[in-house]
Amino acid sequence: MYMYENFHKMFSGSNQNTFNVCKACGGACEHNKIGTLLPGEKEYMAKKIGISVSEFKLRYLDVLEMDDGTLVHVLKLGELCPFLNEETGECECSDFKPIICKIYPVVFTVEAGKVNFTIDNWCQLSKNKACRTYFESAIPLLARFPIPIEWFCHVVSYDDFYFDYERLRKSRTGKSPHAVFTLAELLSLQKDCVETYQVEIDQIETFRVEGKLEMYRIKTAGSDIDFSREIEKPTF
């Protein structure tokens, strides 16, 4: 848990520049996406809130079960982030929010046995030089996490898609509060992102033509800790 505490101390994820851009955008990245927690992050967040891990899972999390049995913990499916104040648009856990959420527009792909961290040019933050530079500064910090490539491979299998929240909510029928969804079940509930957002494609293409797409190829660190598999079933 120390590595997460240290990350949050070194990278806040927002400043006045980013706040103004996100406020104008309306938080489009908060909709129809899946909020993923890093391995061990549920324990860290539960401690920060002051509740047990079991209670934290019941209140805030669901589970994605991958084809090999690996369990990935995600924020409750079919809902906006439970830590987002819809009236103010502010995050109510900004000091310890899920890191994958905090670092956006930094995203990752896996190619040739390496994790590639990039800046998502769809996000308006990427078009502001000061904001872009700020988020690029988080990439070396991310590379220090001893998370194996297998975990990243699981997350990229769904992270780039948009999902139908209404269908996700309906699919919870009969499931426990801390619900388990298979990967196949989740992928069957995708939403066409074209129906969700009006993206200024011409601006994005121009940005790429100008050669401003940044990519970082970083090998994942080794570790004796098995971060990639959490095979125990949820307990209550």
Summary of the structure (lengths in Angstrom):
residues: 236
radius of gyration: 17.5
end to end distance: 22.2
largest distance: 52.7
contacts: 641
relative contact order: 0.19
helix: 39%
strand: 15%
